Each structure stands twice: as C-alpha cells, then as structure tokens.
C-alpha cells in the first residue's frame, strides 16, 4: 500500500491530476452548472504537486514527510466529495 501511495504522490502524477481536473472543468462548464466544484480538487492536486516539488528540490534529505499528510488528506477529501457533487448536483429551478 505504501509503495502505491509513494508512486502516486510524486510531482508529475499530481500535476497531471490537477491539470486533468482543470481540463474537465473547462470541458463541462458550458453544459454543467455545477462544474465549478471541479476547481477544488484541481487546486488541491496542484498544491500537493507544488509541495512535493519544493520538498524534493530544496529539501531532499528529509526522510520523514509529515508535510505530505495534510496534502494527502486534502486531495482525498476534495476529490471524493467534489467529483460526485459535480455530477449529482442539479441546477436550481426557476419559479
């Protein structure tokens, strides 16, 4: 399990995930009113990528990565909550 998290929690996969959410947002913004929920996971993934890039570039000697825990929690929470809200949230009806 730890190897899989280590494989996914790298700069390139996190950046690709964040850009993928941005592309999905721009593709759905005309057809889905609730596509703005996809911006939250995009920001979370890109912030995690930025943190990972910073740590691997400027502090490569760090072997205990406590800073990655909040970002993993943020990525997981926003992805698991905002993606379903994008597709299940309905436009308010006009009266």
C-alpha positions in Angstrom: 0.0 0.0 0.0 2.8 2.4 0.9 4.5 1.8 -2.4 1.3 2.7 -4.3 1.0 6.0 -2.3 4.6 6.7 -3.0 4.1 6.0 -6.7 1.1 8.4 -6.9 2.4 11.1 -4.6 5.1 12.4 -6.9 5.2 15.8 -8.7 4.3 14.6 -12.2 1.2 12.4 -11.4 -0.1 15.1 -9.0 0.4 17.8 -11.7 -1.3 15.6 -14.3 -4.2 15.0 -12.0 -4.7 18.7 -11.3 -4.5 19.6 -14.9 -6.9 16.8 -15.7 -9.5 18.3 -13.3 -8.9 21.8 -14.9 -9.5 20.3 -18.4 -12.6 18.5 -17.2 -13.9 21.8 -15.7 -13.4 23.7 -18.9 -15.0 20.9 -20.9 -18.1 20.8 -18.7 -18.6 24.4 -17.7 -21.0 25.1 -20.6 -23.1 22.0 -20.1 -23.0 21.6 -16.3 -23.9 24.3 -13.9 -22.1 22.6 -11.1 -18.8 22.1 -12.8 -17.2 24.7 -10.6 -16.9 22.0 -7.9 -14.0 20.5 -10.0 -11.9 23.6 -9.3 -11.5 22.5 -5.6 -9.7 19.1 -6.4 -7.7 20.8 -9.1 -6.3 23.3 -6.6 -5.7 20.6 -4.0 -3.8 18.4 -6.5 -1.7 21.3 -7.8 -0.9 22.5 -4.3 0.2 18.9 -3.4 2.4 18.9 -6.6 3.9 22.2 -5.7 4.7 21.0 -2.1 6.2 17.8 -3.5 8.3 19.7 -6.0 9.5 22.1 -3.3 10.4 19.3 -0.9 12.2 17.2 -3.5 14.1 20.2 -4.9 15.1 22.2 -1.8 15.0 19.6 1.0 15.8 16.2 -0.5 17.4 15.0 2.7 14.1 14.9 4.5 13.1 11.3 5.2 10.1 11.8 7.4 7.4 13.6 5.4 4.9 14.9 7.9 4.1 17.8 5.5 2.6 15.3 3.0 -0.1 14.1 5.3 -2.3 17.2 5.2 -2.0 17.4 1.5 -2.9 13.7 1.0 -6.0 14.3 3.2 -6.9 17.5 1.3 -6.5 15.7 -2.1 -8.6 12.7 -0.9 -11.3 14.8 0.7 -11.8 17.2 -2.2 -11.7 14.5 -4.8 -14.1 12.2 -3.1 -16.6 15.0 -2.2 -16.4 17.4 -5.1 -16.4 15.0 -8.1 -19.8 13.4 -7.1 -21.2 16.8 -6.3 -20.3 17.9 -9.9 -22.4 15.1 -11.4 -25.2 14.8 -8.8 -25.9 18.5 -8.1 -28.9 19.9 -10.0 -29.5 23.4 -11.2 -32.0 25.3 -9.1 -35.3 25.5 -10.7 -36.7 28.9 -11.6 -40.1 29.9 -10.5 
